[in-house]
Amino acid sequence: MLGSQALLEFTVIGGTVNLASRVERLTRAHGEGSLVTDAVRGKLDPRFRLVAMPPTAVRGVAEPMPTHALRGFEQ
């Protein structure tokens, strides 16, 4: 929590938030509306249709990061 008792603001900080922001920026580089990481992909319902994107360098991550574009959901 940041601020005083009269004015409170909440913010989220940390490595996970930084990574999410950097993956969001990759949507522009890949021309995609939504991307998910391998970690998120592993938790998704298998009915989500995903397409692998080329691994891309992400600041703060040692190896190029594989991401997957969300292409739909099978009913």
ABEGO torsion letter per residue (X at the ends): XBEBAABBBBBBBEAAAAAAAAAAAAAAAAGBABBBBAAAAAABBAABBBBBBBBBBBBGBABBBBBBBBAEBBX
